Amino acid sequence: MKILIVGGGGREHALAEKISQSPLTEKIYCAPGNGGISQIATCVDIQATDIESMVNFAVEEKIDLVVVAQDDPLVLGMVDRLEERSVSAFGPNKAAAIIEGSKVFSKNLMKKYNIPTSKYEVFDNLENATEYLKNSDYPIVIKAEGLAYGKGVIIAESFDEAKGALGDIMEKRIFKSAGERVVIEQFLSGKEVSVLAFTDGKTIVPMVSAQDHKKLYDGDKGLNTGGMGAFSPSDAYTKETAAYCMEKIFLPTMNAMNSEGRKFKGVLYFGLIITETGVYVIEYNCRFGDPEAQVVLPRLKSDIIEIIKAIMNERLCDIKIEWSDKAAACVIMASEGYPKQYRVNYKIDGMDKALSHDGVSIYHSGTKKIKDDFYTNGGRVLGITATGDTMGEAVDKAYNAVAEISFEGAYHRTDIGKNTA
């Protein structure tokens, strides 16, 4: 099969690696891709949101399967356009991708179908939202309604902080059109867990659990980012918790989307929080998480193309999906200044030495390749992933590999996965 992956980050690199392991794969393209992906796929200079150019390329190159991995093109309806041109595509259509594209839709869905989530209110007016904050309990969560590259959630500790966040989102439009409406919701305290699930709209099969570190600094301090690291599995996600989630969250969500006429076929991401009073949904995503994909996909033993085909043909119930018992940890190496302003075009050294460590993989997020060298080309630059028999072993391997790599302005957290090691 000739396969095109849409996107260009660490998630897409991890997907490209897993897809390359399938005997069904003949050739891989990735658009736009990145420096690391170029080692296993032909990178195509088409932006992920350029739907018409992407569709035309898929038709002209007679692509057998397009894996739409990034959120924006899914929400914009790339799968629909591909199918209109008789190109097989993996990922939810536009009607289903709204579960991530609109936080208002997803919160209302949970409320309507009694899926456990925090209390919330929706505002499209800055004055009304500010008035609501005056009588709120703190901390409080403020979310831009639309897509914001994983950064559109602000936890405010005080009224002044919350008011400032509202101004940034609704007035200054730091997240552009994503800030036309906001969701203000109750802050829940507990351990956050990510569970991704394969679903064909009839069957839902959760993957192994993971935890993502969103905050920039050690101890979960600082600004929200797209993710500074992840590990799998989560010790908080017990068998009992998994059974509860299947009954009260996973199946009800799949069924709710069907009831709304929005059958979801693809990867459905559940952002959960496990509190003293139960498990609640924080958010949904309509695709593999990033960096969760970098710790979940290395543990997948089954052929991912077989899984994708089963989902597209609505026969997920007919296959068995197997996972490694090993633990995995991923440390993100970022550019100084991320998630705000940062510089690029710095040469990256030491990756060959890092890869010589047993059980280590390097997933490129923001890199470019010039001749035989790699250079920084983004805020999140590399995801250093390692597997081990225990979480402690995986974490140690990942950090030993990180120590081998250098580029100007390199920054990483030092506590990824260590609360369970």
Secondary structure, 3 states (H helix, E strand, C coil): CEEEEEECCHHHHHHHHHHHCCCCCCEEEEEECCCCHHHCCEECCCCCCCHHHHHHHHHHCCCCEEEECCHHHHHHCHHHHHHHCCCCEECCCHHHHHHHHCHHHHHHHHHHCCCCECCEEEECCHHHHHHHHHCCCCCEEEEECCCCCCCCEEEECCHHHHHHHHHHHHHCCCCHHHHCCEEEEECCCCEEEEEEEEECCCCEEECCCEEECCEEECCCEEEECCCCEEEECCCCCCHHHHHHHHHHHHHHHHHHHHHCCCCCCEEEEEEEEEECCEEEEEEEECCCCCCCHHHHHHHECCCHHHHHHHHHCCCHHHCCCCECCCEEEEEEEEECCCCCCCCCCCECECHHHHHCCCCEEEEECCEEEECCEEEECCCEEEEEEEEECCHHHHHHHHHHHHCCCECCCEECCCCCCCCCC
